[in-house]
Amino acid sequence: MFIKVLNLFTVADSRGPEMDRSGLVTFLNDLLVCPLAYFSVPASWRQLDERRAGLSLSHAGRTVLNIDARGRLLD
């Protein structure tokens, strides 16, 4: 995350794996606004049982929302 005020002063410059994961989770959450976008991203759906499904999203070697076979959130 890189923030500048009036393109003159740097307010924040955060980098690293935590920011990468945070950005990926934010992107996944924002997909709720446009559900058709799920078809254009590398998301993996998995049926957990008759009423539930799991979703994971991977990018650049990072995966968010891993769900095990019992439906528990791993990440």
mmJSON file of the N, C-alpha and C atoms, coordinates in Angstrom:
{"data_MODEL":{"atom_site":{
"group_PDB":["ATOM","ATOM","ATOM","ATOM","ATOM","ATOM","ATOM","ATOM","ATOM","ATOM","ATOM","ATOM","ATOM","ATOM","ATOM","ATOM","ATOM","ATOM","ATOM","ATOM","ATOM","ATOM","ATOM","ATOM","ATOM","ATOM","ATOM","ATOM","ATOM","ATOM","ATOM","ATOM","ATOM","ATOM","ATOM","ATOM","ATOM","ATOM","ATOM","ATOM","ATOM","ATOM","ATOM","ATOM","ATOM","ATOM","ATOM","ATOM","ATOM","ATOM","ATOM","ATOM","ATOM","ATOM","ATOM","ATOM","ATOM","ATOM","ATOM","ATOM","ATOM","ATOM","ATOM","ATOM","ATOM","ATOM","ATOM","ATOM","ATOM","ATOM","ATOM","ATOM","ATOM","ATOM","ATOM","ATOM","ATOM","ATOM","ATOM","ATOM","ATOM","ATOM","ATOM","ATOM","ATOM","ATOM","ATOM","ATOM","ATOM","ATOM","ATOM","ATOM","ATOM","ATOM","ATOM","ATOM","ATOM","ATOM","ATOM","ATOM","ATOM","ATOM","ATOM","ATOM","ATOM","ATOM","ATOM","ATOM","ATOM","ATOM","ATOM","ATOM","ATOM","ATOM","ATOM","ATOM","ATOM","ATOM","ATOM","ATOM","ATOM","ATOM","ATOM","ATOM","ATOM","ATOM","ATOM","ATOM","ATOM","ATOM","ATOM","ATOM","ATOM","ATOM","ATOM","ATOM","ATOM","ATOM","ATOM","ATOM","ATOM","ATOM","ATOM","ATOM","ATOM","ATOM","ATOM","ATOM","ATOM","ATOM","ATOM","ATOM","ATOM","ATOM","ATOM","ATOM","ATOM","ATOM","ATOM","ATOM","ATOM","ATOM","ATOM","ATOM","ATOM","ATOM","ATOM","ATOM","ATOM","ATOM","ATOM","ATOM","ATOM","ATOM","ATOM","ATOM","ATOM","ATOM","ATOM","ATOM","ATOM","ATOM","ATOM","ATOM","ATOM","ATOM","ATOM","ATOM","ATOM","ATOM","ATOM","ATOM","ATOM","ATOM","ATOM","ATOM","ATOM","ATOM","ATOM","ATOM","ATOM","ATOM","ATOM","ATOM","ATOM","ATOM","ATOM","ATOM","ATOM","ATOM","ATOM","ATOM","ATOM","ATOM","ATOM","ATOM","ATOM","ATOM","ATOM","ATOM","ATOM","ATOM","ATOM","ATOM","ATOM"],
"id":[1,2,3,4,5,6,7,8,9,10,11,12,13,14,15,16,17,18,19,20,21,22,23,24,25,26,27,28,29,30,31,32,33,34,35,36,37,38,39,40,41,42,43,44,45,46,47,48,49,50,51,52,53,54,55,56,57,58,59,60,61,62,63,64,65,66,67,68,69,70,71,72,73,74,75,76,77,78,79,80,81,82,83,84,85,86,87,88,89,90,91,92,93,94,95,96,97,98,99,100,101,102,103,104,105,106,107,108,109,110,111,112,113,114,115,116,117,118,119,120,121,122,123,124,125,126,127,128,129,130,131,132,133,134,135,136,137,138,139,140,141,142,143,144,145,146,147,148,149,150,151,152,153,154,155,156,157,158,159,160,161,162,163,164,165,166,167,168,169,170,171,172,173,174,175,176,177,178,179,180,181,182,183,184,185,186,187,188,189,190,191,192,193,194,195,196,197,198,199,200,201,202,203,204,205,206,207,208,209,210,211,212,213,214,215,216,217,218,219,220,221,222,223,224,225],
"type_symbol":["N","C","C","N","C","C","N","C","C","N","C","C","N","C","C","N","C","C","N","C","C","N","C","C","N","C","C","N","C","C","N","C","C","N","C","C","N","C","C","N","C","C","N","C","C","N","C","C","N","C","C","N","C","C","N","C","C","N","C","C","N","C","C","N","C","C","N","C","C","N","C","C","N","C","C","N","C","C","N","C","C","N","C","C","N","C","C","N","C","C","N","C","C","N","C","C","N","C","C","N","C","C","N","C","C","N","C","C","N","C","C","N","C","C","N","C","C","N","C","C","N","C","C","N","C","C","N","C","C","N","C","C","N","C","C","N","C","C","N","C","C","N","C","C","N","C","C","N","C","C","N","C","C","N","C","C","N","C","C","N","C","C","N","C","C","N","C","C","N","C","C","N","C","C","N","C","C","N","C","C","N","C","C","N","C","C","N","C","C","N","C","C","N","C","C","N","C","C","N","C","C","N","C","C","N","C","C","N","C","C","N","C","C","N","C","C","N","C","C","N","C","C","N","C","C"],
"label_atom_id":["N","CA","C","N","CA","C","N","CA","C","N","CA","C","N","CA","C","N","CA","C","N","CA","C","N","CA","C","N","CA","C","N","CA","C","N","CA","C","N","CA","C","N","CA","C","N","CA","C","N","CA","C","N","CA","C","N","CA","C","N","CA","C","N","CA","C","N","CA","C","N","CA","C","N","CA","C","N","CA","C","N","CA","C","N","CA","C","N","CA","C","N","CA","C","N","CA","C","N","CA","C","N","CA","C","N","CA","C","N","CA","C","N","CA","C","N","CA","C","N","CA","C","N","CA","C","N","CA","C","N","CA","C","N","CA","C","N","CA","C","N","CA","C","N","CA","C","N","CA","C","N","CA","C","N","CA","C","N","CA","C","N","CA","C","N","CA","C","N","CA","C","N","CA","C","N","CA","C","N","CA","C","N","CA","C","N","CA","C","N","CA","C","N","CA","C","N","CA","C","N","CA","C","N","CA","C","N","CA","C","N","CA","C","N","CA","C","N","CA","C","N","CA","C","N","CA","C","N","CA","C","N","CA","C","N","CA","C","N","CA","C","N","CA","C","N","CA","C","N","CA","C","N","CA","C","N","CA","C","N","CA","C"],
"label_alt_id":[null,null,null,null,null,null,null,null,null,null,null,null,null,null,null,null,null,null,null,null,null,null,null,null,null,null,null,null,null,null,null,null,null,null,null,null,null,null,null,null,null,null,null,null,null,null,null,null,null,null,null,null,null,null,null,null,null,null,null,null,null,null,null,null,null,null,null,null,null,null,null,null,null,null,null,null,null,null,null,null,null,null,null,null,null,null,null,null,null,null,null,null,null,null,null,null,null,null,null,null,null,null,null,null,null,null,null,null,null,null,null,null,null,null,null,null,null,null,null,null,null,null,null,null,null,null,null,null,null,null,null,null,null,null,null,null,null,null,null,null,null,null,null,null,null,null,null,null,null,null,null,null,null,null,null,null,null,null,null,null,null,null,null,null,null,null,null,null,null,null,null,null,null,null,null,null,null,null,null,null,null,null,null,null,null,null,null,null,null,null,null,null,null,null,null,null,null,null,null,null,null,null,null,null,null,null,null,null,null,null,null,null,null,null,null,null,null,null,null,null,null,null,null,null,null],
"label_comp_id":["MET","MET","MET","PHE","PHE","PHE","ILE","ILE","ILE","LYS","LYS","LYS","VAL","VAL","VAL","LEU","LEU","LEU","ASN","ASN","ASN","LEU","LEU","LEU","PHE","PHE","PHE","THR","THR","THR","VAL","VAL","VAL","ALA","ALA","ALA","ASP","ASP","ASP","SER","SER","SER","ARG","ARG","ARG","GLY","GLY","GLY","PRO","PRO","PRO","GLU","GLU","GLU","MET","MET","MET","ASP","ASP","ASP","ARG","ARG","ARG","SER","SER","SER","GLY","GLY","GLY","LEU","LEU","LEU","VAL","VAL","VAL","THR","THR","THR","PHE","PHE","PHE","LEU","LEU","LEU","ASN","ASN","ASN","ASP","ASP","ASP","LEU","LEU","LEU","LEU","LEU","LEU","VAL","VAL","VAL","CYS","CYS","CYS","PRO","PRO","PRO","LEU","LEU","LEU","ALA","ALA","ALA","TYR","TYR","TYR","PHE","PHE","PHE","SER","SER","SER","VAL","VAL","VAL","PRO","PRO","PRO","ALA","ALA","ALA","SER","SER","SER","TRP","TRP","TRP","ARG","ARG","ARG","GLN","GLN","GLN","LEU","LEU","LEU","ASP","ASP","ASP","GLU","GLU","GLU","ARG","ARG","ARG","ARG","ARG","ARG","ALA","ALA","ALA","GLY","GLY","GLY","LEU","LEU","LEU","SER","SER","SER","LEU","LEU","LEU","SER","SER","SER","HIS","HIS","HIS","ALA","ALA","ALA","GLY","GLY","GLY","ARG","ARG","ARG","THR","THR","THR","VAL","VAL","VAL","LEU","LEU","LEU","ASN","ASN","ASN","ILE","ILE","ILE","ASP","ASP","ASP","ALA","ALA","ALA","ARG","ARG","ARG","GLY","GLY","GLY","ARG","ARG","ARG","LEU","LEU","LEU","LEU","LEU","LEU","ASP","ASP","ASP"],
"label_asym_id":["A","A","A","A","A","A","A","A","A","A","A","A","A","A","A","A","A","A","A","A","A","A","A","A","A","A","A","A","A","A","A","A","A","A","A","A","A","A","A","A","A","A","A","A","A","A","A","A","A","A","A","A","A","A","A","A","A","A","A","A","A","A","A","A","A","A","A","A","A","A","A","A","A","A","A","A","A","A","A","A","A","A","A","A","A","A","A","A","A","A","A","A","A","A","A","A","A","A","A","A","A","A","A","A","A","A","A","A","A","A","A","A","A","A","A","A","A","A","A","A","A","A","A","A","A","A","A","A","A","A","A","A","A","A","A","A","A","A","A","A","A","A","A","A","A","A","A","A","A","A","A","A","A","A","A","A","A","A","A","A","A","A","A","A","A","A","A","A","A","A","A","A","A","A","A","A","A","A","A","A","A","A","A","A","A","A","A","A","A","A","A","A","A","A","A","A","A","A","A","A","A","A","A","A","A","A","A","A","A","A","A","A","A","A","A","A","A","A","A","A","A","A","A","A","A"],
"label_entity_id":["1","1","1","1","1","1","1","1","1","1","1","1","1","1","1","1","1","1","1","1","1","1","1","1","1","1","1","1","1","1","1","1","1","1","1","1","1","1","1","1","1","1","1","1","1","1","1","1","1","1","1","1","1","1","1","1","1","1","1","1","1","1","1","1","1","1","1","1","1","1","1","1","1","1","1","1","1","1","1","1","1","1","1","1","1","1","1","1","1","1","1","1","1","1","1","1","1","1","1","1","1","1","1","1","1","1","1","1","1","1","1","1","1","1","1","1","1","1","1","1","1","1","1","1","1","1","1","1","1","1","1","1","1","1","1","1","1","1","1","1","1","1","1","1","1","1","1","1","1","1","1","1","1","1","1","1","1","1","1","1","1","1","1","1","1","1","1","1","1","1","1","1","1","1","1","1","1","1","1","1","1","1","1","1","1","1","1","1","1","1","1","1","1","1","1","1","1","1","1","1","1","1","1","1","1","1","1","1","1","1","1","1","1","1","1","1","1","1","1","1","1","1","1","1","1"],
"label_seq_id":[1,1,1,2,2,2,3,3,3,4,4,4,5,5,5,6,6,6,7,7,7,8,8,8,9,9,9,10,10,10,11,11,11,12,12,12,13,13,13,14,14,14,15,15,15,16,16,16,17,17,17,18,18,18,19,19,19,20,20,20,21,21,21,22,22,22,23,23,23,24,24,24,25,25,25,26,26,26,27,27,27,28,28,28,29,29,29,30,30,30,31,31,31,32,32,32,33,33,33,34,34,34,35,35,35,36,36,36,37,37,37,38,38,38,39,39,39,40,40,40,41,41,41,42,42,42,43,43,43,44,44,44,45,45,45,46,46,46,47,47,47,48,48,48,49,49,49,50,50,50,51,51,51,52,52,52,53,53,53,54,54,54,55,55,55,56,56,56,57,57,57,58,58,58,59,59,59,60,60,60,61,61,61,62,62,62,63,63,63,64,64,64,65,65,65,66,66,66,67,67,67,68,68,68,69,69,69,70,70,70,71,71,71,72,72,72,73,73,73,74,74,74,75,75,75],
"pdbx_PDB_ins_code":[null,null,null,null,null,null,null,null,null,null,null,null,null,null,null,null,null,null,null,null,null,null,null,null,null,null,null,null,null,null,null,null,null,null,null,null,null,null,null,null,null,null,null,null,null,null,null,null,null,null,null,null,null,null,null,null,null,null,null,null,null,null,null,null,null,null,null,null,null,null,null,null,null,null,null,null,null,null,null,null,null,null,null,null,null,null,null,null,null,null,null,null,null,null,null,null,null,null,null,null,null,null,null,null,null,null,null,null,null,null,null,null,null,null,null,null,null,null,null,null,null,null,null,null,null,null,null,null,null,null,null,null,null,null,null,null,null,null,null,null,null,null,null,null,null,null,null,null,null,null,null,null,null,null,null,null,null,null,null,null,null,null,null,null,null,null,null,null,null,null,null,null,null,null,null,null,null,null,null,null,null,null,null,null,null,null,null,null,null,null,null,null,null,null,null,null,null,null,null,null,null,null,null,null,null,null,null,null,null,null,null,null,null,null,null,null,null,null,null,null,null,null,null,null,null],
"Cartn_x":[0.856,0.0,0.911,0.706,1.511,0.56,0.673,-0.219,0.606,0.227,0.873,-0.194,0.104,-0.794,-0.354,-1.289,-1.024,0.195,0.501,1.658,2.971,3.001,4.19,4.759,3.891,4.336,3.878,4.81,4.478,3.898,2.703,2.028,2.242,2.176,2.351,2.995,3.874,4.517,4.709,3.674,3.693,3.826,4.696,4.929,5.123,5.064,5.362,4.233,4.459,3.475,2.136,2.156,0.901,0.051,0.682,-0.05,-0.553,0.245,-0.191,-1.436,-1.404,-2.551,-3.765,-3.546,-4.634,-5.297,-4.493,-5.033,-5.847,-5.388,-6.099,-7.434,-7.464,-8.711,-9.67,-9.16,-10.002,-10.601,-9.797,-10.292,-11.405,-11.197,-12.202,-13.495,-13.393,-14.582,-15.292,-14.541,-15.143,-15.868,-15.57,-16.271,-17.754,-18.14,-19.557,-20.371,-19.742,-20.426,-20.703,-19.817,-19.951,-19.74,-20.772,-20.608,-20.151,-20.46,-20.02,-18.5,-17.824,-16.362,-15.732,-16.484,-15.946,-15.494,-16.116,-15.77,-14.48,-13.953,-12.738,-11.515,-11.657,-10.525,-10.241,-9.019,-8.67,-9.217,-10.524,-11.166,-11.526,-11.414,-11.749,-12.92,-14.002,-15.165,-15.119,-15.572,-15.592,-16.858,-17.601,-18.805,-18.408,-18.903,-18.603,-19.671,-20.909,-22.022,-23.188,-24.394,-25.537,-25.884,-25.508,-25.919,-24.759,-23.527,-22.39,-21.344,-20.622,-19.513,-18.341,-17.147,-15.941,-15.356,-14.652,-14.047,-12.626,-11.695,-10.329,-9.867,-9.022,-8.499,-6.989,-6.306,-4.845,-4.303,-3.199,-2.502,-1.063,-0.123,1.307,1.771,1.293,1.74,1.062,0.097,-0.631,-2.072,-2.629,-4.016,-4.737,-5.955,-6.774,-8.055,-8.596,-9.836,-9.752,-8.724,-8.64,-9.615,-10.399,-11.384,-11.128,-11.064,-10.817,-12.098,-11.987,-13.122,-14.286,-14.027,-15.106,-15.704,-15.226,-15.797,-15.176,-14.047,-13.378,-12.423,-12.399,-11.516,-10.08,-9.152,-7.76,-6.925,-7.168,-6.4,-7.318],
"Cartn_y":[-1.153,0.0,1.228,2.068,3.282,4.472,5.383,6.538,7.81,8.743,10.057,11.132,12.243,13.387,14.383,14.733,15.679,15.298,14.013,13.497,14.133,14.633,15.293,14.576,14.182,13.619,12.171,11.299,9.898,9.738,9.176,8.946,7.51,6.565,5.159,4.421,3.492,2.644,1.263,0.436,-0.882,-1.95,-2.915,-4.012,-5.304,-6.406,-7.689,-8.681,-9.892,-10.965,-10.679,-9.966,-9.646,-8.711,-7.747,-6.823,-7.537,-8.466,-9.238,-10.054,-10.722,-11.54,-10.659,-9.527,-8.602,-8.097,-7.774,-7.311,-8.382,-9.628,-10.732,-10.994,-10.913,-11.084,-9.945,-8.71,-7.566,-7.746,-8.2,-8.448,-9.494,-10.571,-11.625,-11.082,-10.267,-9.666,-8.738,-7.988,-7.061,-7.783,-9.052,-9.813,-9.968,-9.768,-9.843,-8.776,-7.662,-6.575,-6.959,-7.76,-8.152,-9.664,-10.453,-11.911,-12.501,-11.859,-12.385,-12.387,-11.585,-11.535,-12.837,-13.649,-14.933,-15.8,-15.598,-16.409,-15.954,-14.796,-14.281,-14.352,-14.914,-15.017,-16.486,-16.796,-18.198,-18.676,-18.713,-19.165,-20.641,-21.359,-22.784,-23.009,-23.512,-23.86,-25.353,-25.712,-27.11,-27.366,-28.379,-28.715,-29.391,-28.86,-29.433,-30.434,-30.095,-31.01,-30.525,-30.979,-30.623,-29.138,-28.435,-27.046,-26.055,-26.521,-25.617,-25.847,-24.763,-24.841,-24.051,-24.438,-23.734,-22.998,-21.922,-21.122,-20.79,-20.921,-20.467,-19.701,-18.722,-17.871,-17.865,-18.141,-18.186,-17.188,-16.545,-15.625,-15.494,-15.603,-15.426,-16.3,-17.531,-18.455,-18.296,-17.404,-17.217,-17.673,-18.303,-18.767,-18.241,-17.759,-17.29,-18.099,-18.228,-18.944,-20.411,-21.058,-22.514,-23.124,-24.069,-24.734,-26.235,-26.883,-28.318,-29.093,-30.404,-31.254,-31.166,-30.759,-30.641,-29.245,-28.353,-27.013,-25.995,-26.336,-25.404,-24.509,-23.23,-22.265,-22.518,-22.687,-22.962,-21.693,-20.773,-19.529,-18.337],
"Cartn_z":[0.0,0.0,0.0,-0.973,-1.109,-1.167,-0.203,-0.129,-0.126,-1.01,-1.055,-1.001,-0.365,-0.301,-1.359,-2.252,-3.335,-4.166,-4.18,-4.912,-4.466,-3.219,-2.683,-1.466,-0.535,0.728,0.877,1.18,1.407,2.796,2.859,4.132,4.601,3.667,4.016,2.853,3.203,2.208,2.843,2.75,3.377,2.306,2.559,1.615,2.388,1.663,2.279,2.139,2.635,2.467,3.152,4.274,4.958,4.104,3.454,2.588,1.336,0.807,-0.363,-0.036,1.105,1.529,1.809,2.456,2.758,1.479,0.487,-0.79,-1.491,-1.407,-2.036,-1.342,-0.02,0.726,0.408,0.328,-0.017,-1.404,-2.358,-3.704,-3.685,-2.945,-2.859,-2.256,-1.219,-0.612,-1.587,-2.374,-3.333,-4.463,-4.68,-5.709,-5.39,-4.137,-3.778,-4.501,-4.835,-5.53,-6.986,-7.56,-8.963,-9.089,-8.792,-8.797,-10.129,-11.237,-12.525,-12.648,-11.862,-11.907,-11.414,-10.66,-10.207,-11.377,-12.541,-13.699,-14.372,-13.98,-14.614,-13.703,-12.515,-11.584,-11.303,-10.872,-10.58,-9.237,-9.127,-7.889,-8.023,-6.929,-6.911,-5.966,-6.517,-5.717,-5.42,-4.228,-3.839,-3.022,-3.374,-2.629,-1.326,-0.207,1.104,1.519,1.275,1.497,0.636,0.935,0.097,0.133,1.204,1.369,1.427,1.43,1.591,0.51,0.218,-0.736,-0.17,-0.542,-0.127,-1.323,-1.053,-2.102,-1.699,-2.633,-2.382,-3.609,-3.379,-4.441,-4.323,-5.422,-5.433,-6.434,-6.058,-6.952,-6.468,-7.377,-7.088,-5.921,-5.871,-4.842,-3.495,-3.39,-2.14,-2.336,-1.321,-1.365,-0.144,-0.359,0.76,0.797,1.981,2.25,1.897,2.382,2.265,3.255,2.793,3.643,3.573,4.734,4.732,4.409,4.357,3.956,4.935,6.175,7.165,7.19,6.301,6.209,7.147,7.751,8.654,7.883,8.232,7.612,8.066,7.121,7.449,7.469,6.569,6.478,6.612],
"occupancy":[1.0,1.0,1.0,1.0,1.0,1.0,1.0,1.0,1.0,1.0,1.0,1.0,1.0,1.0,1.0,1.0,1.0,1.0,1.0,1.0,1.0,1.0,1.0,1.0,1.0,1.0,1.0,1.0,1.0,1.0,1.0,1.0,1.0,1.0,1.0,1.0,1.0,1.0,1.0,1.0,1.0,1.0,1.0,1.0,1.0,1.0,1.0,1.0,1.0,1.0,1.0,1.0,1.0,1.0,1.0,1.0,1.0,1.0,1.0,1.0,1.0,1.0,1.0,1.0,1.0,1.0,1.0,1.0,1.0,1.0,1.0,1.0,1.0,1.0,1.0,1.0,1.0,1.0,1.0,1.0,1.0,1.0,1.0,1.0,1.0,1.0,1.0,1.0,1.0,1.0,1.0,1.0,1.0,1.0,1.0,1.0,1.0,1.0,1.0,1.0,1.0,1.0,1.0,1.0,1.0,1.0,1.0,1.0,1.0,1.0,1.0,1.0,1.0,1.0,1.0,1.0,1.0,1.0,1.0,1.0,1.0,1.0,1.0,1.0,1.0,1.0,1.0,1.0,1.0,1.0,1.0,1.0,1.0,1.0,1.0,1.0,1.0,1.0,1.0,1.0,1.0,1.0,1.0,1.0,1.0,1.0,1.0,1.0,1.0,1.0,1.0,1.0,1.0,1.0,1.0,1.0,1.0,1.0,1.0,1.0,1.0,1.0,1.0,1.0,1.0,1.0,1.0,1.0,1.0,1.0,1.0,1.0,1.0,1.0,1.0,1.0,1.0,1.0,1.0,1.0,1.0,1.0,1.0,1.0,1.0,1.0,1.0,1.0,1.0,1.0,1.0,1.0,1.0,1.0,1.0,1.0,1.0,1.0,1.0,1.0,1.0,1.0,1.0,1.0,1.0,1.0,1.0,1.0,1.0,1.0,1.0,1.0,1.0,1.0,1.0,1.0,1.0,1.0,1.0,1.0,1.0,1.0,1.0,1.0,1.0],
"B_iso_or_equiv":[0.0,0.0,0.0,0.0,0.0,0.0,0.0,0.0,0.0,0.0,0.0,0.0,0.0,0.0,0.0,0.0,0.0,0.0,0.0,0.0,0.0,0.0,0.0,0.0,0.0,0.0,0.0,0.0,0.0,0.0,0.0,0.0,0.0,0.0,0.0,0.0,0.0,0.0,0.0,0.0,0.0,0.0,0.0,0.0,0.0,0.0,0.0,0.0,0.0,0.0,0.0,0.0,0.0,0.0,0.0,0.0,0.0,0.0,0.0,0.0,0.0,0.0,0.0,0.0,0.0,0.0,0.0,0.0,0.0,0.0,0.0,0.0,0.0,0.0,0.0,0.0,0.0,0.0,0.0,0.0,0.0,0.0,0.0,0.0,0.0,0.0,0.0,0.0,0.0,0.0,0.0,0.0,0.0,0.0,0.0,0.0,0.0,0.0,0.0,0.0,0.0,0.0,0.0,0.0,0.0,0.0,0.0,0.0,0.0,0.0,0.0,0.0,0.0,0.0,0.0,0.0,0.0,0.0,0.0,0.0,0.0,0.0,0.0,0.0,0.0,0.0,0.0,0.0,0.0,0.0,0.0,0.0,0.0,0.0,0.0,0.0,0.0,0.0,0.0,0.0,0.0,0.0,0.0,0.0,0.0,0.0,0.0,0.0,0.0,0.0,0.0,0.0,0.0,0.0,0.0,0.0,0.0,0.0,0.0,0.0,0.0,0.0,0.0,0.0,0.0,0.0,0.0,0.0,0.0,0.0,0.0,0.0,0.0,0.0,0.0,0.0,0.0,0.0,0.0,0.0,0.0,0.0,0.0,0.0,0.0,0.0,0.0,0.0,0.0,0.0,0.0,0.0,0.0,0.0,0.0,0.0,0.0,0.0,0.0,0.0,0.0,0.0,0.0,0.0,0.0,0.0,0.0,0.0,0.0,0.0,0.0,0.0,0.0,0.0,0.0,0.0,0.0,0.0,0.0,0.0,0.0,0.0,0.0,0.0,0.0],
"pdbx_formal_charge":[null,null,null,null,null,null,null,null,null,null,null,null,null,null,null,null,null,null,null,null,null,null,null,null,null,null,null,null,null,null,null,null,null,null,null,null,null,null,null,null,null,null,null,null,null,null,null,null,null,null,null,null,null,null,null,null,null,null,null,null,null,null,null,null,null,null,null,null,null,null,null,null,null,null,null,null,null,null,null,null,null,null,null,null,null,null,null,null,null,null,null,null,null,null,null,null,null,null,null,null,null,null,null,null,null,null,null,null,null,null,null,null,null,null,null,null,null,null,null,null,null,null,null,null,null,null,null,null,null,null,null,null,null,null,null,null,null,null,null,null,null,null,null,null,null,null,null,null,null,null,null,null,null,null,null,null,null,null,null,null,null,null,null,null,null,null,null,null,null,null,null,null,null,null,null,null,null,null,null,null,null,null,null,null,null,null,null,null,null,null,null,null,null,null,null,null,null,null,null,null,null,null,null,null,null,null,null,null,null,null,null,null,null,null,null,null,null,null,null,null,null,null,null,null,null],
"auth_seq_id":[1,1,1,2,2,2,3,3,3,4,4,4,5,5,5,6,6,6,7,7,7,8,8,8,9,9,9,10,10,10,11,11,11,12,12,12,13,13,13,14,14,14,15,15,15,16,16,16,17,17,17,18,18,18,19,19,19,20,20,20,21,21,21,22,22,22,23,23,23,24,24,24,25,25,25,26,26,26,27,27,27,28,28,28,29,29,29,30,30,30,31,31,31,32,32,32,33,33,33,34,34,34,35,35,35,36,36,36,37,37,37,38,38,38,39,39,39,40,40,40,41,41,41,42,42,42,43,43,43,44,44,44,45,45,45,46,46,46,47,47,47,48,48,48,49,49,49,50,50,50,51,51,51,52,52,52,53,53,53,54,54,54,55,55,55,56,56,56,57,57,57,58,58,58,59,59,59,60,60,60,61,61,61,62,62,62,63,63,63,64,64,64,65,65,65,66,66,66,67,67,67,68,68,68,69,69,69,70,70,70,71,71,71,72,72,72,73,73,73,74,74,74,75,75,75],
"auth_comp_id":["MET","MET","MET","PHE","PHE","PHE","ILE","ILE","ILE","LYS","LYS","LYS","VAL","VAL","VAL","LEU","LEU","LEU","ASN","ASN","ASN","LEU","LEU","LEU","PHE","PHE","PHE","THR","THR","THR","VAL","VAL","VAL","ALA","ALA","ALA","ASP","ASP","ASP","SER","SER","SER","ARG","ARG","ARG","GLY","GLY","GLY","PRO","PRO","PRO","GLU","GLU","GLU","MET","MET","MET","ASP","ASP","ASP","ARG","ARG","ARG","SER","SER","SER","GLY","GLY","GLY","LEU","LEU","LEU","VAL","VAL","VAL","THR","THR","THR","PHE","PHE","PHE","LEU","LEU","LEU","ASN","ASN","ASN","ASP","ASP","ASP","LEU","LEU","LEU","LEU","LEU","LEU","VAL","VAL","VAL","CYS","CYS","CYS","PRO","PRO","PRO","LEU","LEU","LEU","ALA","ALA","ALA","TYR","TYR","TYR","PHE","PHE","PHE","SER","SER","SER","VAL","VAL","VAL","PRO","PRO","PRO","ALA","ALA","ALA","SER","SER","SER","TRP","TRP","TRP","ARG","ARG","ARG","GLN","GLN","GLN","LEU","LEU","LEU","ASP","ASP","ASP","GLU","GLU","GLU","ARG","ARG","ARG","ARG","ARG","ARG","ALA","ALA","ALA","GLY","GLY","GLY","LEU","LEU","LEU","SER","SER","SER","LEU","LEU","LEU","SER","SER","SER","HIS","HIS","HIS","ALA","ALA","ALA","GLY","GLY","GLY","ARG","ARG","ARG","THR","THR","THR","VAL","VAL","VAL","LEU","LEU","LEU","ASN","ASN","ASN","ILE","ILE","ILE","ASP","ASP","ASP","ALA","ALA","ALA","ARG","ARG","ARG","GLY","GLY","GLY","ARG","ARG","ARG","LEU","LEU","LEU","LEU","LEU","LEU","ASP","ASP","ASP"],
"auth_asym_id":["A","A","A","A","A","A","A","A","A","A","A","A","A","A","A","A","A","A","A","A","A","A","A","A","A","A","A","A","A","A","A","A","A","A","A","A","A","A","A","A","A","A","A","A","A","A","A","A","A","A","A","A","A","A","A","A","A","A","A","A","A","A","A","A","A","A","A","A","A","A","A","A","A","A","A","A","A","A","A","A","A","A","A","A","A","A","A","A","A","A","A","A","A","A","A","A","A","A","A","A","A","A","A","A","A","A","A","A","A","A","A","A","A","A","A","A","A","A","A","A","A","A","A","A","A","A","A","A","A","A","A","A","A","A","A","A","A","A","A","A","A","A","A","A","A","A","A","A","A","A","A","A","A","A","A","A","A","A","A","A","A","A","A","A","A","A","A","A","A","A","A","A","A","A","A","A","A","A","A","A","A","A","A","A","A","A","A","A","A","A","A","A","A","A","A","A","A","A","A","A","A","A","A","A","A","A","A","A","A","A","A","A","A","A","A","A","A","A","A","A","A","A","A","A","A"],
"auth_atom_id":["N","CA","C","N","CA","C","N","CA","C","N","CA","C","N","CA","C","N","CA","C","N","CA","C","N","CA","C","N","CA","C","N","CA","C","N","CA","C","N","CA","C","N","CA","C","N","CA","C","N","CA","C","N","CA","C","N","CA","C","N","CA","C","N","CA","C","N","CA","C","N","CA","C","N","CA","C","N","CA","C","N","CA","C","N","CA","C","N","CA","C","N","CA","C","N","CA","C","N","CA","C","N","CA","C","N","CA","C","N","CA","C","N","CA","C","N","CA","C","N","CA","C","N","CA","C","N","CA","C","N","CA","C","N","CA","C","N","CA","C","N","CA","C","N","CA","C","N","CA","C","N","CA","C","N","CA","C","N","CA","C","N","CA","C","N","CA","C","N","CA","C","N","CA","C","N","CA","C","N","CA","C","N","CA","C","N","CA","C","N","CA","C","N","CA","C","N","CA","C","N","CA","C","N","CA","C","N","CA","C","N","CA","C","N","CA","C","N","CA","C","N","CA","C","N","CA","C","N","CA","C","N","CA","C","N","CA","C","N","CA","C","N","CA","C","N","CA","C","N","CA","C","N","CA","C","N","CA","C","N","CA","C"],
"pdbx_PDB_model_num":[1,1,1,1,1,1,1,1,1,1,1,1,1,1,1,1,1,1,1,1,1,1,1,1,1,1,1,1,1,1,1,1,1,1,1,1,1,1,1,1,1,1,1,1,1,1,1,1,1,1,1,1,1,1,1,1,1,1,1,1,1,1,1,1,1,1,1,1,1,1,1,1,1,1,1,1,1,1,1,1,1,1,1,1,1,1,1,1,1,1,1,1,1,1,1,1,1,1,1,1,1,1,1,1,1,1,1,1,1,1,1,1,1,1,1,1,1,1,1,1,1,1,1,1,1,1,1,1,1,1,1,1,1,1,1,1,1,1,1,1,1,1,1,1,1,1,1,1,1,1,1,1,1,1,1,1,1,1,1,1,1,1,1,1,1,1,1,1,1,1,1,1,1,1,1,1,1,1,1,1,1,1,1,1,1,1,1,1,1,1,1,1,1,1,1,1,1,1,1,1,1,1,1,1,1,1,1,1,1,1,1,1,1,1,1,1,1,1,1,1,1,1,1,1,1]
}}}
